[in-house]
Structure formats: structure tokens, C-alpha cells
Amino acid sequence: MTLHAPLRLFAALTLAGTSWFAQAADLTVAYQTTVDPAKVAQVDGTYEKTSKADIDWRKFDSGADVITAVASGDVQIGYLGSSPLAAAATRKLPVETFLIATQIGAAEALVARDGAGINSPQDLIGKKIAVPFVSTGHYSLLAALKQWNIDPAKVQILNLAPPAIIAAWKRGDIDATYVWDPALGVAKENGKVLITSAELAEKGAPTFDAWIVRKDFAAKHPEIVKAFAKVTLDAYADYRKDPQAWLANQSNVDKLVKLSGAKAADIPGLLQGNVFPLAADQVAALGAPTTQAITDTATFLKEQGKVEAVLPDYAPYVSAKFIAN
């Protein structure tokens, strides 16, 4: 049988152990649309250069979706909030928190839509509030309702992903939302902020975002996880050295807009609305403080009926060993 030229070439390449088809990525990373300095490194390909790994970056709309992907083995490293992290650890998902991505402040908030008749927290009773379930926004919403002595059963809490929240908000289908950007920016255009995650943190309900890694992947490729942490922390240090100069570089802002979907004008406020811990802070945090925060979050989620039990110890799900001192 005679092969046509293209088929002969394909056969030769296959026999040689190569192919025109793209090689599989060394790892898949789940990221979200939060605004943080490390997204510049993501756009620039710095993670790949430093880790010498081929990375497949996949955008996710919520931590609950990240948990599902990590649990299935499709994703090795993922970005999620403290609430889905607590839920994942409680389910004994084989992961460890290797980096605190951000301590959430005003970058997440509860916004009431103009014209919805919500002028005070008590006006939320009977209203429709959208939030991605098992997210930091969900945790914060429940914490806020508890602060205001409002029974969650008296509020219509809808489980919507951020893109769906944007669409529902524009249609006027929902009265309020607890969310992050870009949905937060859309809501603020014709809405009023009732409370932020920074204010809730002061009231004893702090939230944070974290990077987690599957334990099996970390055991086989600790150098990749260490490189990932280093690139992230170098980006944080670059920003924190001189935030105004960093923001004055339009290229930085453009890259954040590209990956987050937030408006360029909102970037400064969103960055200032969170705290990005440096290496020394990470070493201190990735131990008892983070373990306790996960325990407290899991305890709250159990009170709210969102998880069935609280583990006696969450320390196995937190590790500082990938942070270079």
C-alpha cells in the first residue's frame, strides 16, 4: 500500500516518537478572575519559564467548580477561597494549602440593587440574593446575616455563578449579590454596598483565597510547586514595593484586565481592597493561623448545614514547606 506524502510524514514522525499534535501539559492550573499582581506573571509566561513546566491554565468561576476538578484529578493546582477550601478539607480531598493568595478585604462585598427597596439590612428579608454556593461570598453572606440577626430561611438565596449573576443583575431578576469582580463592578454601577469582607473580618468572620495542590502531584514534583510559589510571591513583592509605580505601568493594568475581566479604572481599588502576603508572612500564616481559620470556617459551615462534620485536625491540609525563606 502506498501512503500519500502527508500520511508518510505523519507515520515517520510517529515512529520517531514525535507528533505534530501538541504535547500534554505537565500540569493543569485552575485560576479565577480575582484581581492580584501575580496575573501579570501568568500573562508573561513567568510560571512556565521558572518551573520549566508546560502549564494548561483553565479559568473557573467558583471555588466549588475548582474542588470538583481537583477531586477528579483533572487539575493539579487550584485557586479557591477559604470556604470551599474548608469544605474540600472536610471531605478529606487529598490536597494541601501551599500559599495564601490574598486576605480578602473590600474586593468582595454585598451589594443591593438600586430600586430593590433595600435601604437597611433588615430590608433583605424576602429578597433574592445571588451568590455562588460554598464560596467565600456565600460564607460572608451567611456571616453578615448572622451579624444582623436575620434568619437565612427568610431570604431567597440563589446559587449562581458570577457570569450568571451579571446577567441576572442586568435583567433585574435579583435584588442583591455577594460577589467579587467582574460581577462586583457591574453590581456597583447601580447598587449600594451594604457590607464588605473587610468589615466582616473585623467582626470575626475573615476570609482568604489560597492556592492548593494535590498531594500526589506535590510529592512527585515539589520543585514545580516551589517555583509556582516563588513566582507568585515575587509578583506580590514587586507590587508591594511601590504600588503606585506598579499601577502607573499601564502594561500591568492591561494584563490584569485581560485575565480578570475587571475595568481598568477599578483595578487600583481592587488591589488595595486585599492584602497579598509576602514570603515571611506566608511562613507564619501557613501553620496554626491558617489551620485555625479553616477549622473556624468549617465549624460555621456545619452550623449552617453546608458540611456534615468538622474534622478534629486540619493541619494535614496546610503546609509551608514550599515557601523559600
C-alpha positions, 0 to 999 in steps of 0.5 A: 500500500502506498501512503500519500506524502502527508500520511508518510510524514505523519507515520515517520514522525510517529515512529520517531516518537514525535507528533505534530499534535501538541504535547500534554501539559505537565500540569493543569492550573485552575485560576479565577478572575480575582484581581492580584499582581501575580496575573501579570506573571501568568500573562508573561509566561513567568510560571512556565519559564521558572518551573520549566513546566508546560502549564494548561491554565483553565479559568473557573468561576467558583471555588466549588467548580475548582474542588470538583476538578481537583477531586477528579484529578483533572487539575493539579493546582487550584485557586479557591477561597477559604470556604470551599477550601474548608469544605474540600478539607472536610471531605478529606480531598487529598490536597494541601494549602501551599500559599495564601493568595490574598486576605480578602478585604473590600474586593468582595462585598454585598451589594443591593440593587438600586430600586430593590427597596433595600435601604437597611439590612433588615430590608433583605428579608424576602429578597433574592440574593445571588451568590455562588454556593460554598464560596467565600461570598456565600460564607460572608453572606451567611456571616453578615446575616448572622451579624444582623440577626436575620434568619437565612430561611427568610431570604431567597438565596440563589446559587449562581455563578458570577457570569450568571449573576451579571446577567441576572443583575442586568435583567433585574431578576435579583435584588442583591449579590455577594460577589467579587469582580467582574460581577462586583463592578457591574453590581456597583454601577447601580447598587449600594454596598451594604457590607464588605469582607473587610468589615466582616473580618473585623467582626470575626468572620475573615476570609482568604483565597489560597492556592492548593495542590494535590498531594500526589502531584506535590510529592512527585514534583515539589520543585514545580510547586516551589517555583509556582510559589516563588513566582507568585510571591515575587509578583506580590513583592514587586507590587508591594514595593511601590504600588503606585509605580506598579499601577502607573505601568499601564502594561500591568493594568492591561494584563490584569484586565485581560485575565480578570475581566475587571475595568481598568479604572477599578483595578487600583481599588481592587488591589488595595481592597486585599492584602497579598502576603509576602514570603515571611508572612506566608511562613507564619500564616501557613501553620496554626493561623491558617489551620485555625481559620479553616477549622473556624470556617468549617465549624460555621459551615456545619452550623449552617448545614453546608458540611456534615462534620468538622474534622478534629485536625486540619493541619494535614491540609496546610503546609509551608514547606514550599515557601523559600525563606 
